[in-house]
């Protein structure tokens, strides 16, 4: 039974299933050759909204609760979670600065990006994007909080569907066949189980630092949302649509957490 498994196994399995949302979305490339900028911005913004709500309701709030139980002080719990958030964001920033990668539309970033084939730049970018998501799912099972982990996995899995389609279509536009685009997009989704094992392992090894761990996963995701997805989806003339799509994704994840969490 799933409930009888260790935190590491629960987080690993859930993050693997959530990562398969990328494969489901990427399958759309076999039917569609292109996405309009309007639709792509809407899909990615909705995914960001899900991630944003997951960061708050499934990571930060539980982190504050764990912190208060451990320390007996709300202010100390808040400081622990804040420290985790900042460290997660700083780590992702440092990785972005040191690894060349390419966004959907904003172009190349990182050192010596021009020396690497464009396809690998895309793969590195999506890897940087998906690892924190998988880590968040793994961390979500910390403290035996099965319902929180499941809701988080469902939310991340849902947001992976439009993301997987956007990735596959982007690969198609740089002269890859439909099957190549699909296969590569699926492979990028398989990074999430690695992040899931890492996150669940962190919790398993040091459950007393749960407030910090949950904050760390949230900080990593919040960095991705603010540094990558929002600038990507606001580059065209669909900023208002992107904003309301983000709010829609946020509402969906909030509903899932309120009803299933």
N, C-alpha and C positions, 0 to 999 in steps of 0.2 A: 504494500500500500504506500502511496505517495506520502501520506502523513507520518509514516513510520521511518522515513528516510532521514538522514542527517541533513543539516542546513546546507552543507556543501552540495549534496546530491539534489536537494530541492531547488537550490538556486541555479545549478547547472542545467537541470532538465527544463526548468521554466524559462531560462534565458535562451536555450536552444529552440524551444517552441516559439518564443517571441521573435527570435531571429528569422524564423520561417515566414513571418509576415513579409519580410523583404522578398522572399522567393515568390510569394503569392502576388505581390504587386508587380514584381519584375516580369511575371508571366504575361502581363498586359502588352509587353513589347512585341509579343508574337502576333498581336492583333492590331496594334496601333503603331504608326511610324513616327509620329511627332505629337508633342503637346504644345498648345499655344502658351505664350508667356503668361497670359491671364490664368489659365488652368494650373500651370505649374506653380505659380506663386500662391494660388489658393491651396493646393494640396500640401505644399511644404509648410505654409503658415498654419494649416490645421494640425499638421504633425507637431509643429513647435508648440502649439497650444496644449496638446496632450502632454508633451514633455514638461511644459511649465507647470501644469496642474499636478502632474506626478511628482515633480520636485517639491511642491508645497505640501500636498496632502499625504503622500506616501513616503516622503523622506524627511522633510524638515519638521513637520508636526510630530511624527513618532520620535524623531531625534530629541526634540524638546521634552517629550514625555519621559523617555528613557533617562535623559540627563537629570530631570527633576527627581526621579526615583533614586538615582545613584548618588546625587549630591545633596538632596534635600533642599536645594535652593533654586528658584526659577532663574535668577540672574546668572548663576554659575552654569546652569544648563544652557542658557542662551549663549554664553561666551564659548562653551565647548562646541556647540553647533556652528556658531559663526567662524570659529577657528577652522573647523572642517571645511566649511563652504569656501573660505578664502584659499585654503591650501589646495582644494580640488581645482579651483579656477586657475590658480597660479601654475599648477602642474600642467594643466592643459595648455595654458599660454606658452610655457616653456617648450613643450613638445611641438606646438605650432611654429615656434620661432626656429626650431632646430631641424624640423623635417620638411622638405619641400612637398607641396601638395597643391592641388588645383580645385577651386570651387566651380560650381555649375556655371556661373556667369562672371564672377568677380575676378577670375583669372588666377595666376600662379602666385603662391606665397612661399616663404621659406628660402633657405640658402641654395643657390646653384640649381634652381628648379629647371632652368633651360637645358641642362645636361641630361635630364631624365625624360624618357618617352612620356607623352601626355597621358597615355592609358594608366601608367603606374602612378602618375600624380593624382589621377582620379581615385585610384584604389587606395592610396595612402590617405587621401582626404576623407573617404568614407570610413576607412578603418578608424581614423581619429574621431569620427563622428559616432560610430556604433559602439566602440569599446565602453564609453561611459554609460551608455544605455544598458548594456549587458551587466555592467558592474552594479548599476542601480537596482536591477532585478535581483541579482544575487544578494545584495545588502538588504533588500526588502524582506527577506525571509528571516532576518536576524531576530533573536529573542523568541523564536518559535512563533512569530506572527504570521501564520499561514495565510490568513485572509488578505493581509496587506501585501504580501508577496504575490499572491495570485492576481489581485487587482492591478498591481503594478505591471506584471507580466502581460496581462490582457491589454492594458493601455499602451505599453511599448509595442506590443505586437500589432495593434491597430494602426499606430502612427507609422510603423514600418511599411505598411501596404502602399500608401501614396509615395513614400520615400523611395521604396524599391522601384516603383514605376518611373519616377523622375530620374533615378540613377541609370536605369536601363535605357531610357530614351536618350539621355545625355551621351551614353556610350555609343548609341546608334548614330548619333550626329557626327561622331568623329571616325566614321568609316569602318565600324565593326558590324558584322552580320547580326541578324536578330538572335541567333542561337548564342553567339559570342557575348552579346550584350546581356542576354538573360543569364548565362552561366557566370559571368563576372559579377553581375549584381547579386546573384545568389551567394557567391563566395564572400562578398563583402558583409553579407548578413551573418555569415558563420563566425565573424569576429565576436559577436555578442555572447555566445557561450563561453568564450575565453574570458571576457569581462565578467560574466556571471560566476565562473569558478573563482576568479580573483576576488570579487566582492564577497561572495559567500565564505571564501577561505579567510578573508580578513575578519569577518564576524566570528567565525568558528574559533580562530586562534585567539582572539582578544575581544570577547563579547562585552567586557566592561567599558570598552571605548566605543560602544554603539553610537552615542550621540555624535562623536567626531566622525565615525565612519559614514553614518547617514548624511551628515552635513557635507562630507567630502564628495560623495556621489552626487548630491544635489548641486554642489558648486561646479562640478565638472559639466553637468548637463546645462546649467544656467549659462556657463561660458559659451557652450556650443550654440545655444539659442540666440544670445546677444551678439556674439562675435561672427557667427556664420549665417544662421538661417534668416534672421530679421534683415540684415543688410542685403542678402541674396533676394529676398522677396520684396524689398522696397526699391530695387534698382530701376524698375519700370514705372509706368503710370498707374499701377494698380495697388498703391499703398493702402488706400481705404479698404479695398476688398481684402487685401492681405491681413489687415488689422482685424476685420470682422471674422475672417476665417480662423485666425489664431484664437479669438474669443470663442468661436464655435468648438474648436478642438478642446479648449480649456473646459468648456461646459460639459462636453461629453465625458472627459476624464473625471471631472468633479462629480458628475452623476454616478459614474461607475464606482467611485470611491465611497460615495454616500450610501449607495444601495447594496453594494457587495462587500465593502470593507468592514 
